[in-house]
Amino acid sequence: KDWRYFQKDGKWFARETNTMPQWAGSCWYYFRFLDPKNEQAAFSPELDEDWMPVDLYVGGAEHAVLHLLYARFWHQVLFDLGYTKHPEPFQKLVHQGMILGSDGEKMSKSRGNVVNPDDIVDVHGADALRLYEMFMGPLEAVKPWQTSQVSGVVRFQNKLFNVVQSVVQNDSDAEMDAETTKILHKTMKKVTEDVESMSFNTAISAMMVLTNHLTSLMKDEAGVPREAAEKLVLMVSPFAPHLGEECWNLLGHEDSLAYQPWVEYDEALCIDNTVKMGVQVNGKTRGEIEIAKDADQEGAMAEAMKVTSVFNQVDGKDVKKVIYVPGRILNIVAK
């Protein structure tokens, strides 16, 4: 107070103290997060060394000319003054796309196209909201909101829950067959890699495929393998944590799945030994076959002749030429 108010030439003056932008504190908040209880300094050099720089910054394009720009200015000053050893604050930047209204326009009250997340949560639950937002498309893409499509991820949730319930109710101890094992490991690989690359929409899609496969096993006498159900629950938990915890508890686990290690896949089981390829007769696709990747032309032709629509196009004709590209196409020229 004594510093702010002073006299000059017999008049009282007050120094201006509001000299920083309103978001001044938010420009270096990531530093304070390192050491929030330190009363001697903003943050300690040791914690700066251990934790900085920030691994990932996720923000919209609008942040690039506001917080991101100012944060970098402040960081450069702190670096020049010797408070941090790191010249740059953030190692990786990802711009998430804006979610538009159902009319394809930016949400605003004046347009009347604003979607209140609380309304979605009240009807479908928080997990459904999270899943739909991530399933809408690539993280960086601009996407229009479609409330009617939320029901799609709700069906996925219900299917997954039913799979878990079938394991519990049938006290299933089924062993995984080769097909289920391969699909499971390919899904674990896909989801693991997609989470790392923030490709959440394709990770959810892969889990939907696995869920559909396990749903088909519910009709079999052996039932759904417990291991497959548990791995699926672990994978879905970052996307739908409430569903994940509920299913994990149903499967007989008392502790939270948050303490469980992430799923691990066998790379060898993720490699396809067979391939599906189209069969053409005189340049027009007449069918599809599934053969070994290294199948020769004779083996491919033998499988093609088992396809009725292909056989009918060739029967009684003279095969003039066969064009075979392993793993890609089989084209039969017949006159």
BELGIFEN-V499477 format. One record per helix or strand. SS is the DSSP state (a for helix, b for strand). FROM is the first residue (numbers start at 1). TO is the last residue. If there is no record, write none. Layout:
ss=SS from=FROM to=TO
ss=SS from=FROM to=TO
//
This chain:
ss=b from=5 to=8
ss=b from=11 to=14
ss=a from=25 to=27
ss=a from=29 to=34
ss=a from=45 to=51
ss=b from=54 to=54
ss=b from=57 to=59
ss=a from=61 to=64
ss=a from=67 to=80
ss=b from=90 to=90
ss=b from=93 to=95
ss=b from=99 to=100
ss=a from=117 to=124
ss=a from=126 to=135
ss=b from=143 to=144
ss=a from=147 to=169
ss=a from=178 to=196
ss=a from=200 to=217
ss=a from=226 to=236
ss=a from=241 to=250
ss=a from=257 to=259
ss=a from=267 to=270
ss=b from=274 to=281
ss=b from=284 to=292
ss=a from=297 to=304
ss=a from=308 to=314
ss=b from=319 to=325
ss=b from=329 to=334
//
